[in-house]
Amino acid sequence: MIQGWMTSRRASRFRSGFAWGAIGAAVLLGFGLLGRSAHAGESIYAQTFRNFAPPASGKCSLKSFSISAYDLGFEETVDGVGESSRGTAVATVVETSDASCAREYAVVQYIRGCAYDIEQNDRTGKFDRYFGTVIDDPNGTSVPFKFDEWTVDSVDPDPMYYSAPASSASDPHRFDGLLYAKRPLRLDGTDAGLAADYLTAFTAKHRGFVKELGAAPKQMFSFDLPVMSSWYGYADGRNSVTNTSLEFKVCLYATKDVPLRGRPAGFDAPADAGGPIHCFDWNSRNEFDFVTKKFVAKAAIDPFCASPLPAKRRPQAFAVARPLSGKSR
């Protein structure tokens, strides 16, 4: 059977040439809740909003903060032999009433959980589970993809999501790594709008880097595709699996509260104490069922993620993908 979601071979965490951070279907409109999700082919779209009322002064202000989550995968199997993958991609959008205050807001993403690997054999009963996937930490060191506590999702000292090299926290170039839409994102929560925004956010010809514009637009976004769960099944009964069990908090801060180095006030801190204006939760928790040969979405992080690392690291299953240029991740 061949089932097309998004073609993906060995799992990898895709990143642009700048630093990035690594499904709810509720739509927040002001202080109300409205559920909205849609299906396009085998992809599941879900969009979550927080809209903000304009100030009475009419000055530039925050208009909306949103995430759009997409369930993606690929499957090709014949009699239990083949390969498949599954994961969640998320686009995060910050929109201001006009461009003059676009750089006053910054996103920080937090991550916890792990990606782990399994070597199993249907014929012999072999089952070996281990941490074989690695990722770069903020010091550029490859470490197991394992976060026991909530951790800022960044591979360099700047905690800002999608940050570019900057000389200070207020340096305009810090925002050069963010993306802009060549056709504005609709962000309307409709089925057609969800599908259109997916094509805009995840199609290279419809987006560009803010650096190209020279000035920040009023609508800037980023997207994240964590390491995908993957399975390879062989004719001799062997199964090679990577499971992902990850949770994220993507938070909007005032830029002045996000230092160039170090960690901002935690996501549980109030905004007037340097904490976030708003946070969204999302996850990518997909584990392989060896009986059905299918990935199953899980409701919580796998307890295996809390297992201690062995004293001696075994050869890695694979490394997180390197970027095309610039910073990693």
Secondary structure, DSSP 8 states (H G I E B T S, - for coil): -EEESS---S---B--SS-------EEEETTEEEE-EEEETTEEEEEEEEE----TT----EEEEEEEEEEEEEEEEETTEEEEEEEEEEEEEEEESSGGGGGGEEEEEEEEEEEEEEEEETTT--EEEE--EEEE-TTS-EEESEEEEEEE--SSS--STT----SSTT-GGGGTTSEEESS------SHHHHHHHHHHHH-GGGEEEHHHHSS--SEEEEEEB---EEEEE-TTSEEEEEEEEEEEEEEEEEGGGS-SSS--S-TTS-GGGT--SEEEEEEEEEEEETTTTEEEE-SS--GGGGS---SS----SEE----SSSS--
